[in-house]
Amino acid sequence: MVKIILASTSSRRISLLRSLGIEFEVVEPRVEEKTVGDPVEVARRNALNKARSVARKVKQGLVIAADTVVAVNGRVLPKPRSVEEAKEFLRALAGRKHKVVTAVAVVDAATGREECEHVVSCVEFDELSDRDIELYVSSGEPMDKAGAYAIQGLAALFVKRIEGDFFAIVGFSLYLLRKLLLRFGVDVLELAVDSHAKTEKAQRRG
């Protein structure tokens, strides 16, 4: 069976991949993420660079990586570097629609073959009062999130509408993951079904 390696220590991405029930390893990528430029190019380059950095370490297996970029009016909003910057980002998002670009990359560590795709989703925030922003930032949730918010967390209270791939907005498009791995002859659905069947069989024996 092909070894799958996740080039990320993000709890969100680990949780989403783990929800499928498939086996994978986690290896932290060592790259400097790009935060300036066209949102699509930024996301794709970051995802590829993460996957490449881990592929060089492991030598064997399919390395998967993802990158999520939040952009409003063409401006990329990275992870905030301070509380004040987090507040600034949230003010920029309040009452507006913004784009969330998530790229997923797969690199075959043995051959160097690369595949990368991206999806663009749209999120609309309700108006946010100064108190809303102060309370949200005080939770600490925005500080390690692109765009200073987590749609699966407390920021769900601000989301008026979304268009696109919800899981991509969280940070990892499972749809794109399956699409890309199929190009390498690996079906995530088949792996997941086999894993669930083995778990149920083991439970019946127990």
PyRosetta script that sets phi, psi and omega in degrees:
from pyrosetta import init, pose_from_sequence

init()
pose = pose_from_sequence("MVKIILASTSSRRISLLRSLGIEFEVVEPRVEEKTVGDPVEVARRNALNKARSVARKVKQGLVIAADTVVAVNGRVLPKPRSVEEAKEFLRALAGRKHKVVTAVAVVDAATGREECEHVVSCVEFDELSDRDIELYVSSGEPMDKAGAYAIQGLAALFVKRIEGDFFAIVGFSLYLLRKLLLRFGVDVLELAVDSHAKTEKAQRRG")
pose.set_psi(1, 140.1)
pose.set_omega(1, -179.3)
pose.set_phi(2, -68.6)
pose.set_psi(2, 133.9)
pose.set_omega(2, 177.0)
pose.set_phi(3, -78.1)
pose.set_psi(3, 134.5)
pose.set_omega(3, 177.4)
pose.set_phi(4, -111.2)
pose.set_psi(4, 129.7)
pose.set_omega(4, -178.6)
pose.set_phi(5, -122.4)
pose.set_psi(5, 126.6)
pose.set_omega(5, 176.6)
pose.set_phi(6, -93.1)
pose.set_psi(6, 119.4)
pose.set_omega(6, 179.8)
pose.set_phi(7, -88.6)
pose.set_psi(7, 67.3)
pose.set_omega(7, -178.9)
pose.set_phi(8, -169.4)
pose.set_psi(8, 143.8)
pose.set_omega(8, 171.7)
pose.set_phi(9, -109.9)
pose.set_psi(9, 12.9)
pose.set_omega(9, 177.9)
pose.set_phi(10, -63.9)
pose.set_psi(10, 125.3)
pose.set_omega(10, 179.7)
pose.set_phi(11, -62.4)
pose.set_psi(11, -32.8)
pose.set_omega(11, 179.8)
pose.set_phi(12, -66.3)
pose.set_psi(12, -46.5)
pose.set_omega(12, -178.4)
pose.set_phi(13, -69.7)
pose.set_psi(13, -38.8)
pose.set_omega(13, 177.4)
pose.set_phi(14, -62.5)
pose.set_psi(14, -44.1)
pose.set_omega(14, -179.2)
pose.set_phi(15, -63.5)
pose.set_psi(15, -42.8)
pose.set_omega(15, -179.6)
pose.set_phi(16, -65.1)
pose.set_psi(16, -42.8)
pose.set_omega(16, -180.0)
pose.set_phi(17, -69.3)
pose.set_psi(17, -39.2)
pose.set_omega(17, 179.0)
pose.set_phi(18, -64.4)
pose.set_psi(18, -29.9)
pose.set_omega(18, -178.9)
pose.set_phi(19, -63.1)
pose.set_psi(19, -21.0)
pose.set_omega(19, 178.1)
pose.set_phi(20, -78.6)
pose.set_psi(20, -18.3)
pose.set_omega(20, 178.8)
pose.set_phi(21, 83.0)
pose.set_psi(21, 8.7)
pose.set_omega(21, -178.6)
pose.set_phi(22, -88.7)
pose.set_psi(22, 160.1)
pose.set_omega(22, 179.8)
pose.set_phi(23, -85.8)
pose.set_psi(23, 136.3)
pose.set_omega(23, 176.1)
pose.set_phi(24, -158.3)
pose.set_psi(24, 160.3)
pose.set_omega(24, 176.1)
pose.set_phi(25, -107.4)
pose.set_psi(25, 156.8)
pose.set_omega(25, 177.6)
pose.set_phi(26, -116.1)
pose.set_psi(26, 126.6)
pose.set_omega(26, 175.9)
pose.set_phi(27, -132.1)
pose.set_psi(27, 127.9)
pose.set_omega(27, -177.9)
pose.set_phi(28, -74.6)
pose.set_psi(28, 127.7)
pose.set_omega(28, 176.4)
pose.set_phi(29, -78.1)
pose.set_psi(29, 149.6)
pose.set_omega(29, 178.0)
pose.set_phi(30, -118.0)
pose.set_psi(30, 87.9)
pose.set_omega(30, -179.1)
pose.set_phi(31, -141.9)
pose.set_psi(31, 156.7)
pose.set_omega(31, 173.1)
pose.set_phi(32, -95.7)
pose.set_psi(32, 115.1)
pose.set_omega(32, -175.3)
pose.set_phi(33, -75.3)
pose.set_psi(33, 135.8)
pose.set_omega(33, 176.5)
pose.set_phi(34, -77.2)
pose.set_psi(34, 138.2)
pose.set_omega(34, -179.1)
pose.set_phi(35, -129.2)
pose.set_psi(35, 3.3)
pose.set_omega(35, -177.7)
pose.set_phi(36, -124.7)
pose.set_psi(36, 135.6)
pose.set_omega(36, 177.2)
pose.set_phi(37, 130.1)
pose.set_psi(37, -168.1)
pose.set_omega(37, 177.6)
pose.set_phi(38, -62.6)
pose.set_psi(38, 128.6)
pose.set_omega(38, -175.3)
pose.set_phi(39, -53.8)
pose.set_psi(39, -41.0)
pose.set_omega(39, -179.7)
pose.set_phi(40, -66.3)
pose.set_psi(40, -45.4)
pose.set_omega(40, -179.8)
pose.set_phi(41, -65.1)
pose.set_psi(41, -38.3)
pose.set_omega(41, 179.3)
pose.set_phi(42, -61.8)
pose.set_psi(42, -48.9)
pose.set_omega(42, -178.1)
pose.set_phi(43, -63.4)
pose.set_psi(43, -44.9)
pose.set_omega(43, -178.3)
pose.set_phi(44, -65.9)
pose.set_psi(44, -43.7)
pose.set_omega(44, -179.2)
pose.set_phi(45, -64.4)
pose.set_psi(45, -43.8)
pose.set_omega(45, -179.8)
pose.set_phi(46, -62.9)
pose.set_psi(46, -43.9)
pose.set_omega(46, -179.7)
pose.set_phi(47, -62.1)
pose.set_psi(47, -45.2)
pose.set_omega(47, 179.7)
pose.set_phi(48, -64.3)
pose.set_psi(48, -43.3)
pose.set_omega(48, -179.4)
pose.set_phi(49, -63.7)
pose.set_psi(49, -37.6)
pose.set_omega(49, 177.1)
pose.set_phi(50, -63.2)
pose.set_psi(50, -47.9)
pose.set_omega(50, -178.7)
pose.set_phi(51, -64.2)
pose.set_psi(51, -41.5)
pose.set_omega(51, 179.6)
pose.set_phi(52, -62.4)
pose.set_psi(52, -41.1)
pose.set_omega(52, -176.3)
pose.set_phi(53, -63.8)
pose.set_psi(53, -38.0)
pose.set_omega(53, 178.8)
pose.set_phi(54, -77.0)
pose.set_psi(54, -37.5)
pose.set_omega(54, 178.9)
pose.set_phi(55, -57.9)
pose.set_psi(55, -36.5)
pose.set_omega(55, 179.2)
pose.set_phi(56, -65.6)
pose.set_psi(56, -28.7)
pose.set_omega(56, -179.0)
pose.set_phi(57, -80.5)
pose.set_psi(57, -44.6)
pose.set_omega(57, -168.4)
pose.set_phi(58, -86.4)
pose.set_psi(58, -24.9)
pose.set_omega(58, 176.2)
pose.set_phi(59, 71.8)
pose.set_psi(59, -33.5)
pose.set_omega(59, -178.9)
pose.set_phi(60, -132.5)
pose.set_psi(60, 147.1)
pose.set_omega(60, 175.1)
pose.set_phi(61, 110.8)
pose.set_psi(61, 169.1)
pose.set_omega(61, 176.6)
pose.set_phi(62, -97.5)
pose.set_psi(62, 118.4)
pose.set_omega(62, -177.8)
pose.set_phi(63, -98.7)
pose.set_psi(63, 125.3)
pose.set_omega(63, 179.3)
pose.set_phi(64, -114.6)
pose.set_psi(64, 142.8)
pose.set_omega(64, -179.9)
pose.set_phi(65, -146.7)
pose.set_psi(65, 157.9)
pose.set_omega(65, 179.5)
pose.set_phi(66, -141.7)
pose.set_psi(66, 156.5)
pose.set_omega(66, 174.5)
pose.set_phi(67, -144.5)
pose.set_psi(67, 138.1)
pose.set_omega(67, -178.9)
pose.set_phi(68, -120.5)
pose.set_psi(68, 130.4)
pose.set_omega(68, -178.3)
pose.set_phi(69, -122.8)
pose.set_psi(69, 128.2)
pose.set_omega(69, 175.4)
pose.set_phi(70, -101.6)
pose.set_psi(70, 130.7)
pose.set_omega(70, -178.1)
pose.set_phi(71, -138.7)
pose.set_psi(71, 136.4)
pose.set_omega(71, 175.7)
pose.set_phi(72, -125.7)
pose.set_psi(72, 126.7)
pose.set_omega(72, -176.4)
pose.set_phi(73, 52.8)
pose.set_psi(73, 37.5)
pose.set_omega(73, 177.8)
pose.set_phi(74, 82.7)
pose.set_psi(74, -6.4)
pose.set_omega(74, -179.4)
pose.set_phi(75, -92.7)
pose.set_psi(75, 125.4)
pose.set_omega(75, 178.6)
pose.set_phi(76, -76.7)
pose.set_psi(76, 129.9)
pose.set_omega(76, 176.4)
pose.set_phi(77, -108.6)
pose.set_psi(77, 100.2)
pose.set_omega(77, -177.7)
pose.set_phi(78, -78.4)
pose.set_psi(78, -166.5)
pose.set_omega(78, 173.2)
pose.set_phi(79, -66.1)
pose.set_psi(79, 131.0)
pose.set_omega(79, -177.2)
pose.set_phi(80, -65.9)
pose.set_psi(80, 142.1)
pose.set_omega(80, -179.2)
pose.set_phi(81, -91.6)
pose.set_psi(81, -8.2)
pose.set_omega(81, -179.8)
pose.set_phi(82, -156.9)
pose.set_psi(82, 167.0)
pose.set_omega(82, 177.1)
pose.set_phi(83, -61.2)
pose.set_psi(83, -41.5)
pose.set_omega(83, -179.4)
pose.set_phi(84, -64.5)
pose.set_psi(84, -38.5)
pose.set_omega(84, 178.9)
pose.set_phi(85, -68.6)
pose.set_psi(85, -36.5)
pose.set_omega(85, 176.1)
pose.set_phi(86, -59.6)
pose.set_psi(86, -43.8)
pose.set_omega(86, 178.6)
pose.set_phi(87, -63.7)
pose.set_psi(87, -40.5)
pose.set_omega(87, 179.0)
pose.set_phi(88, -61.2)
pose.set_psi(88, -44.9)
pose.set_omega(88, 179.7)
pose.set_phi(89, -61.7)
pose.set_psi(89, -44.1)
pose.set_omega(89, -178.6)
pose.set_phi(90, -65.6)
pose.set_psi(90, -36.0)
pose.set_omega(90, 175.3)
pose.set_phi(91, -64.8)
pose.set_psi(91, -35.2)
pose.set_omega(91, 179.6)
pose.set_phi(92, -70.0)
pose.set_psi(92, -29.0)
pose.set_omega(92, -178.8)
pose.set_phi(93, -87.2)
pose.set_psi(93, -24.4)
pose.set_omega(93, -173.8)
pose.set_phi(94, -58.8)
pose.set_psi(94, 128.5)
pose.set_omega(94, 175.9)
pose.set_phi(95, 71.0)
pose.set_psi(95, 13.6)
pose.set_omega(95, -176.3)
pose.set_phi(96, -130.0)
pose.set_psi(96, 164.0)
pose.set_omega(96, 169.2)
pose.set_phi(97, -92.2)
pose.set_psi(97, 144.9)
pose.set_omega(97, 175.0)
pose.set_phi(98, -141.4)
pose.set_psi(98, 162.7)
pose.set_omega(98, -178.8)
pose.set_phi(99, -98.5)
pose.set_psi(99, 144.7)
pose.set_omega(99, 172.5)
pose.set_phi(100, -123.9)
pose.set_psi(100, 115.6)
pose.set_omega(100, 180.0)
pose.set_phi(101, -105.0)
pose.set_psi(101, 123.3)
pose.set_omega(101, 175.7)
pose.set_phi(102, -121.4)
pose.set_psi(102, 126.1)
pose.set_omega(102, 176.9)
pose.set_phi(103, -109.6)
pose.set_psi(103, 141.5)
pose.set_omega(103, 175.0)
pose.set_phi(104, -122.4)
pose.set_psi(104, 132.4)
pose.set_omega(104, -179.7)
pose.set_phi(105, -124.3)
pose.set_psi(105, 145.7)
pose.set_omega(105, 174.7)
pose.set_phi(106, -129.2)
pose.set_psi(106, 130.1)
pose.set_omega(106, 177.6)
pose.set_phi(107, -125.6)
pose.set_psi(107, 127.9)
pose.set_omega(107, 173.6)
pose.set_phi(108, -80.4)
pose.set_psi(108, 110.1)
pose.set_omega(108, -174.1)
pose.set_phi(109, -61.9)
pose.set_psi(109, -29.7)
pose.set_omega(109, -177.0)
pose.set_phi(110, -77.0)
pose.set_psi(110, -37.4)
pose.set_omega(110, -174.7)
pose.set_phi(111, -107.9)
pose.set_psi(111, -19.8)
pose.set_omega(111, -176.8)
pose.set_phi(112, 84.3)
pose.set_psi(112, 1.4)
pose.set_omega(112, 178.9)
pose.set_phi(113, -63.5)
pose.set_psi(113, 138.5)
pose.set_omega(113, -176.9)
pose.set_phi(114, -126.8)
pose.set_psi(114, 142.7)
pose.set_omega(114, 172.4)
pose.set_phi(115, -136.7)
pose.set_psi(115, 139.6)
pose.set_omega(115, -179.9)
pose.set_phi(116, -148.1)
pose.set_psi(116, 136.6)
pose.set_omega(116, 176.1)
pose.set_phi(117, -138.0)
pose.set_psi(117, 161.1)
pose.set_omega(117, 177.5)
pose.set_phi(118, -139.3)
pose.set_psi(118, 159.7)
pose.set_omega(118, 176.1)
pose.set_phi(119, -133.8)
pose.set_psi(119, 141.3)
pose.set_omega(119, 179.1)
pose.set_phi(120, -111.7)
pose.set_psi(120, 122.9)
pose.set_omega(120, 178.0)
pose.set_phi(121, -115.1)
pose.set_psi(121, 165.8)
pose.set_omega(121, 180.0)
pose.set_phi(122, -126.8)
pose.set_psi(122, 133.9)
pose.set_omega(122, 179.0)
pose.set_phi(123, -124.9)
pose.set_psi(123, 134.5)
pose.set_omega(123, 176.4)
pose.set_phi(124, -114.8)
pose.set_psi(124, 123.2)
pose.set_omega(124, 176.5)
pose.set_phi(125, -91.9)
pose.set_psi(125, 148.7)
pose.set_omega(125, 170.4)
pose.set_phi(126, -74.1)
pose.set_psi(126, 170.7)
pose.set_omega(126, 173.1)
pose.set_phi(127, -63.2)
pose.set_psi(127, 141.2)
pose.set_omega(127, 178.8)
pose.set_phi(128, -118.1)
pose.set_psi(128, 130.1)
pose.set_omega(128, 176.0)
pose.set_phi(129, -80.6)
pose.set_psi(129, 165.4)
pose.set_omega(129, 175.6)
pose.set_phi(130, -58.2)
pose.set_psi(130, -36.6)
pose.set_omega(130, 179.4)
pose.set_phi(131, -66.3)
pose.set_psi(131, -41.1)
pose.set_omega(131, 176.6)
pose.set_phi(132, -55.8)
pose.set_psi(132, -48.3)
pose.set_omega(132, -176.8)
pose.set_phi(133, -66.2)
pose.set_psi(133, -43.5)
pose.set_omega(133, 179.2)
pose.set_phi(134, -60.4)
pose.set_psi(134, -46.9)
pose.set_omega(134, -178.9)
pose.set_phi(135, -63.1)
pose.set_psi(135, -44.9)
pose.set_omega(135, -177.1)
pose.set_phi(136, -64.8)
pose.set_psi(136, -45.0)
pose.set_omega(136, -179.8)
pose.set_phi(137, -64.9)
pose.set_psi(137, -34.9)
pose.set_omega(137, 179.9)
pose.set_phi(138, -65.0)
pose.set_psi(138, -19.4)
pose.set_omega(138, 178.3)
pose.set_phi(139, -72.2)
pose.set_psi(139, -20.5)
pose.set_omega(139, -178.1)
pose.set_phi(140, 86.0)
pose.set_psi(140, -11.9)
pose.set_omega(140, -176.5)
pose.set_phi(141, -58.9)
pose.set_psi(141, -38.4)
pose.set_omega(141, -175.3)
pose.set_phi(142, -71.4)
pose.set_psi(142, -15.6)
pose.set_omega(142, -164.0)
pose.set_phi(143, -70.3)
pose.set_psi(143, -22.0)
pose.set_omega(143, 178.5)
pose.set_phi(144, -121.5)
pose.set_psi(144, 29.2)
pose.set_omega(144, -178.0)
pose.set_phi(145, -120.9)
pose.set_psi(145, 137.2)
pose.set_omega(145, 174.4)
pose.set_phi(146, -59.2)
pose.set_psi(146, 132.3)
pose.set_omega(146, -179.3)
pose.set_phi(147, 78.0)
pose.set_psi(147, -0.2)
pose.set_omega(147, 177.4)
pose.set_phi(148, 68.6)
pose.set_psi(148, 31.1)
pose.set_omega(148, 174.3)
pose.set_phi(149, -156.1)
pose.set_psi(149, 156.9)
pose.set_omega(149, 175.5)
pose.set_phi(150, -121.4)
pose.set_psi(150, 113.0)
pose.set_omega(150, -175.3)
pose.set_phi(151, -65.7)
pose.set_psi(151, -25.4)
pose.set_omega(151, 179.4)
pose.set_phi(152, -88.2)
pose.set_psi(152, 1.0)
pose.set_omega(152, -179.6)
pose.set_phi(153, -110.3)
pose.set_psi(153, -142.9)
pose.set_omega(153, -178.2)
pose.set_phi(154, -64.7)
pose.set_psi(154, -24.8)
pose.set_omega(154, -179.8)
pose.set_phi(155, -66.1)
pose.set_psi(155, -13.4)
pose.set_omega(155, 174.8)
pose.set_phi(156, -56.9)
pose.set_psi(156, -25.8)
pose.set_omega(156, 179.4)
pose.set_phi(157, -69.3)
pose.set_psi(157, -16.2)
pose.set_omega(157, -177.8)
pose.set_phi(158, -99.4)
pose.set_psi(158, -14.2)
pose.set_omega(158, -169.6)
pose.set_phi(159, -80.7)
pose.set_psi(159, 115.0)
pose.set_omega(159, -178.7)
pose.set_phi(160, -84.7)
pose.set_psi(160, -37.1)
pose.set_omega(160, -176.1)
pose.set_phi(161, -160.9)
pose.set_psi(161, 145.5)
pose.set_omega(161, 171.3)
pose.set_phi(162, -130.1)
pose.set_psi(162, 150.4)
pose.set_omega(162, 174.6)
pose.set_phi(163, -132.1)
pose.set_psi(163, 121.5)
pose.set_omega(163, 178.3)
pose.set_phi(164, 122.5)
pose.set_psi(164, -153.4)
pose.set_omega(164, -173.2)
pose.set_phi(165, -88.8)
pose.set_psi(165, 107.4)
pose.set_omega(165, -177.8)
pose.set_phi(166, -59.0)
pose.set_psi(166, -44.2)
pose.set_omega(166, -177.3)
pose.set_phi(167, -65.6)
pose.set_psi(167, -30.5)
pose.set_omega(167, 175.2)
pose.set_phi(168, -66.3)
pose.set_psi(168, -36.8)
pose.set_omega(168, 178.2)
pose.set_phi(169, -66.7)
pose.set_psi(169, -37.8)
pose.set_omega(169, 175.2)
pose.set_phi(170, -62.8)
pose.set_psi(170, -34.3)
pose.set_omega(170, 176.3)
pose.set_phi(171, 140.7)
pose.set_psi(171, -1.6)
pose.set_omega(171, -176.8)
pose.set_phi(172, -156.0)
pose.set_psi(172, 108.7)
pose.set_omega(172, -179.3)
pose.set_phi(173, -78.3)
pose.set_psi(173, 109.1)
pose.set_omega(173, 178.3)
pose.set_phi(174, -70.3)
pose.set_psi(174, -29.8)
pose.set_omega(174, 175.7)
pose.set_phi(175, -61.9)
pose.set_psi(175, -48.7)
pose.set_omega(175, 179.4)
pose.set_phi(176, -65.4)
pose.set_psi(176, -35.9)
pose.set_omega(176, 179.4)
pose.set_phi(177, -58.5)
pose.set_psi(177, -48.9)
pose.set_omega(177, 179.6)
pose.set_phi(178, -63.4)
pose.set_psi(178, -42.7)
pose.set_omega(178, -178.9)
pose.set_phi(179, -58.4)
pose.set_psi(179, -44.0)
pose.set_omega(179, -178.0)
pose.set_phi(180, -72.1)
pose.set_psi(180, -43.6)
pose.set_omega(180, -178.1)
pose.set_phi(181, -66.1)
pose.set_psi(181, -28.7)
pose.set_omega(181, 176.1)
pose.set_phi(182, -60.9)
pose.set_psi(182, -30.4)
pose.set_omega(182, 178.7)
pose.set_phi(183, -68.1)
pose.set_psi(183, -19.7)
pose.set_omega(183, 177.6)
pose.set_phi(184, -101.1)
pose.set_psi(184, 10.4)
pose.set_omega(184, 178.1)
pose.set_phi(185, 80.0)
pose.set_psi(185, 17.9)
pose.set_omega(185, -178.9)
pose.set_phi(186, -117.5)
pose.set_psi(186, 123.4)
pose.set_omega(186, 179.3)
pose.set_phi(187, -104.2)
pose.set_psi(187, 110.4)
pose.set_omega(187, -179.7)
pose.set_phi(188, -60.4)
pose.set_psi(188, -35.8)
pose.set_omega(188, 178.9)
pose.set_phi(189, -61.2)
pose.set_psi(189, -45.6)
pose.set_omega(189, 179.4)
pose.set_phi(190, -62.4)
pose.set_psi(190, -43.7)
pose.set_omega(190, 178.6)
pose.set_phi(191, -61.6)
pose.set_psi(191, -41.7)
pose.set_omega(191, -178.5)
pose.set_phi(192, -66.4)
pose.set_psi(192, -43.9)
pose.set_omega(192, -179.9)
pose.set_phi(193, -63.8)
pose.set_psi(193, -43.8)
pose.set_omega(193, 178.4)
pose.set_phi(194, -60.9)
pose.set_psi(194, -41.8)
pose.set_omega(194, -179.1)
pose.set_phi(195, -64.1)
pose.set_psi(195, -44.5)
pose.set_omega(195, 179.6)
pose.set_phi(196, -64.0)
pose.set_psi(196, -38.9)
pose.set_omega(196, -179.8)
pose.set_phi(197, -64.4)
pose.set_psi(197, -41.7)
pose.set_omega(197, 179.1)
pose.set_phi(198, -65.0)
pose.set_psi(198, -39.8)
pose.set_omega(198, 179.5)
pose.set_phi(199, -64.1)
pose.set_psi(199, -44.9)
pose.set_omega(199, 179.9)
pose.set_phi(200, -64.1)
pose.set_psi(200, -38.5)
pose.set_omega(200, 179.6)
pose.set_phi(201, -64.3)
pose.set_psi(201, -42.6)
pose.set_omega(201, 179.8)
pose.set_phi(202, -65.2)
pose.set_psi(202, -37.3)
pose.set_omega(202, -180.0)
pose.set_phi(203, -68.0)
pose.set_psi(203, -37.7)
pose.set_omega(203, 178.6)
pose.set_phi(204, -65.8)
pose.set_psi(204, -36.6)
pose.set_omega(204, 178.2)
pose.set_phi(205, -67.1)
pose.set_psi(205, -36.1)
pose.set_omega(205, -179.0)
pose.set_phi(206, -70.3)
pose.dump_pdb("model.pdb")
